[in-house]
């Protein structure tokens, strides 16, 4: 019997797991992405960063960084099934995403049609950027299936993922093998609508179908407003609003902590 959306979402005891690629240059992007996921989700989520330095310290990742790796999670993303214990489904997403819709809608797709048997689900972009650099001057590369791996629903227990996506493989396999999903057959790669990985500067809202083409999750793939170069990019205002709300919440929490410390009575100790 096929699993129900609630089963896949971890609506029982376990929350649905989301792993976000973390880059030390984009800490605020990670925090805003995480907030946007949690604030709009109607199902329990466990959102965790994939931090390369921690994986190296644990002996789970040891490849040297190459000249075409624009982020610290260029390859560590493929450890998602391993980090999830090779069980159930989990979502990987780049940190330069802003979720505008309930991720439960995306998770519900896991139970549709043949999706329960797929190894991965993602947006099948046809994307060939023309600029030579992106973000803060990182090299822009063009390759088949570019951006497919920027947001992936992994069937973590799928036999092909268990066999291919080990720490050894992720540290030694080529970029082409990993980012083009070369350990999978085409039929193993399911598809979700592009609105869940809406590429700024590439995808467009169709005026004739705004409900069907408006972004559910914005991907600032070339660079977001946290970089000076992209301060005024498309949808920058939405990200700035989310960031401001996050920072306001942090300030309020800090004030609450200070107030709690101030009212805590001193404890006297008799000599």
C-alpha positions in Angstrom: 0.0 0.0 0.0 1.3 3.5 -0.9 2.2 5.8 2.0 -0.1 8.7 2.7 1.0 12.3 2.6 0.8 12.4 6.4 3.0 9.4 6.7 5.6 10.9 4.4 5.5 14.2 6.2 6.2 12.7 9.5 2.9 13.9 10.9 3.1 11.3 13.6 6.0 11.2 16.0 8.8 12.3 13.7 8.8 15.7 11.8 9.7 15.9 8.2 13.4 16.5 7.7 14.8 19.4 5.8 18.5 19.8 5.2 19.7 23.3 4.1 23.1 23.9 2.5 25.1 26.2 4.7 27.9 28.5 3.6 29.7 30.7 6.1 29.5 33.6 3.6 25.7 33.4 3.6 24.8 32.8 7.3 21.9 35.2 7.1 20.6 33.6 4.0 20.4 30.2 5.9 18.6 31.8 8.8 16.0 33.5 6.6 15.5 30.4 4.5 14.9 28.4 7.7 12.5 30.9 9.1 10.5 31.0 5.8 10.2 27.2 6.0 9.1 27.0 9.6 6.8 30.0 9.6 4.6 28.7 6.7 4.6 25.0 7.4 1.5 23.3 8.6 3.4 20.1 9.4 6.2 19.6 11.9 9.7 20.2 10.4 13.2 19.4 11.6 15.4 21.9 9.7 19.1 21.4 10.0 22.1 23.0 8.2 24.7 20.9 6.3 27.9 22.4 7.6 31.0 21.3 5.7 33.4 22.0 8.6 31.4 19.8 10.9 31.3 17.0 8.3 35.1 17.2 7.9 35.6 17.1 11.7 33.5 14.0 11.8 35.4 12.3 9.0 32.4 12.2 6.7 33.8 14.5 4.0 37.4 15.0 2.8 37.5 16.1 -0.8 39.6 19.2 -1.7 37.6 22.2 -2.7 37.7 22.8 -6.5 37.7 26.0 -8.5 34.1 25.6 -9.7 32.6 25.0 -6.3 30.7 28.3 -5.7 29.5 27.2 -2.2 30.6 25.1 0.8 27.7 22.7 0.1 28.3 22.1 -3.6 28.9 18.4 -2.9 27.9 17.9 0.7 24.2 18.2 -0.3 24.5 14.6 -1.6 25.1 13.4 1.9 21.4 14.1 2.7 20.3 10.4 2.5 23.2 9.4 4.7 22.5 12.1 7.3 18.9 11.0 7.3 19.9 7.5 8.2 18.9 6.1 4.7 15.3 6.1 5.7 12.2 7.9 4.6 12.1 11.0 2.6 14.0 14.3 3.2 14.3 17.6 1.5 17.6 19.3 0.6 17.5 22.9 -0.4 20.2 25.6 -1.0 20.3 28.3 1.5 19.5 31.0 -1.1 15.8 30.0 -1.1 12.8 31.9 0.3 9.7 29.8 0.8 6.4 31.6 0.2 4.1 28.6 0.5 3.5 25.7 2.9 6.1 23.0 2.3 3.5 20.4 3.2 2.1 21.0 -0.3 5.4 19.8 -1.8 5.6 16.9 0.6 2.1 15.7 -0.3 3.4 15.1 -3.8 5.5 12.3 -2.6 2.5 10.0 -2.4 1.2 10.9 -5.9 1.4 8.5 -8.8 4.7 6.7 -9.2 6.5 9.1 -6.9 6.8 6.7 -3.9 9.1 4.5 -6.1 11.3 7.4 -7.3 14.8 7.9 -6.0 14.6 11.7 -6.1 12.1 14.4 -7.1 13.2 17.8 -8.3 12.4 20.6 -10.8 13.7 19.7 -14.3 15.1 23.0 -15.2 16.5 23.9 -18.7 18.9 26.6 -17.4 22.0 28.0 -19.1 23.1 31.2 -17.4 25.0 33.7 -19.6 26.9 35.6 -16.9 30.5 34.5 -16.2 30.3 35.1 -12.4 27.6 35.0 -9.7 27.1 35.8 -6.0 30.3 37.6 -4.8 32.4 36.8 -7.8 32.1 33.0 -7.8 32.6 31.3 -11.2 29.4 30.6 -13.0 29.3 27.1 -14.7 27.0 25.6 -17.2 26.3 21.9 -17.4 23.4 19.5 -18.2 20.7 19.4 -15.5 22.0 22.6 -13.9 20.0 23.6 -10.8 18.3 20.2 -10.6 20.2 19.5 -7.4 19.5 22.8 -5.8 16.2 21.5 -4.3 15.8 17.8 -4.1 13.4 15.5 -2.4 15.5 12.4 -1.6 14.0 8.9 -1.1 16.7 8.2 1.4 16.1 4.5 1.6 16.0 3.9 -2.1 18.6 1.2 -3.0 20.3 3.3 -5.6 20.8 6.2 -3.2 22.0 3.9 -0.4 24.6 2.3 -2.8 25.8 5.5 -4.5 25.5 8.3 -1.9 28.0 7.2 0.7 30.6 9.5 2.4 33.2 7.8 0.3 31.4 8.5 -3.0 30.5 12.1 -2.2 34.1 12.8 -1.4 35.5 11.1 -4.5 33.0 11.1 -7.3 33.0 13.7 -10.1 30.8 16.7 -10.1 29.1 15.4 -13.3 28.3 12.1 -11.6 26.6 13.8 -8.7 25.0 16.9 -10.1 23.6 15.1 -13.1 22.2 12.2 -11.0 24.3 9.8 -13.1 23.8 7.0 -10.5 20.1 7.0 -11.5 18.1 6.1 -14.6 15.9 8.8 -16.0 12.8 6.9 -14.7 14.2 7.2 -11.1 14.0 11.0 -11.3 10.5 12.4 -10.6 9.5 16.0 -11.3 7.8 18.8 -9.3 6.5 22.1 -10.7 9.1 24.8 -11.3 7.3 27.1 -8.9 9.0 25.2 -6.1 12.4 26.2 -7.4 11.6 29.5 -9.1 14.9 30.8 -10.5 15.2 34.6 -10.2 16.1 36.1 -13.6 15.0 32.9 -15.5 11.5 31.8 -14.6 8.6 34.1 -15.2 5.1 34.5 -13.8 2.6 34.0 -16.7 0.0 36.8 -16.5 -2.5 34.4 -18.0 -1.9 31.9 -15.2 -0.6 33.7 -12.1 -1.9 31.2 -9.7 -0.1 28.3 -11.5 3.1 30.1 -12.2 3.8 32.4 -9.2 6.7 31.2 -7.1 6.1 28.9 -4.1 9.8 29.0 -3.3 12.1 31.7 -4.7 15.6 30.7 -5.6 18.1 33.6 -5.8 20.4 31.3 -7.7 22.8 34.0 -9.1 22.9 35.9 -5.8 20.4 37.4 -3.3 20.0 40.8 -1.6 22.5 39.8 1.1 25.2 40.4 -1.6 25.7 44.1 -2.5 25.7 43.2 -6.2 22.2 41.8 -6.0 20.7 44.2 -3.5 18.0 45.3 -6.0 17.3 41.9 -7.7 13.9 40.7 -8.5 11.9 39.7 -5.4 14.6 41.4 -3.2 11.8 43.1 -1.2 10.3 39.8 -0.2 13.6 38.5 1.2 14.3 41.8 3.0 10.9 41.6 4.6 11.6 38.1 5.9 15.1 39.1 7.1 13.7 42.2 8.9 11.1 40.0 10.6 13.7 37.5 11.6 16.0 40.2 13.1 13.1 41.7 15.0 12.3 38.4 16.5 15.9 37.9 17.5 16.0 41.3 19.1 12.9 40.5 21.1 14.3 37.2 22.2 17.5 39.0 23.3 15.5 41.5 25.3 13.5 38.7 27.0 16.7 37.0 28.0 18.2 40.2 29.4 15.0 40.9 31.4 15.0 37.4 32.8 18.6 37.8 33.9 17.8 41.1 35.6 14.9 39.7 37.6 16.6 36.5 38.7 17.4 36.9 42.5 20.9 36.5 43.6 21.5 33.3 45.6 23.3 33.8 48.9 25.6 31.1 50.1 26.2 30.9 53.9 29.9 30.7 54.8 
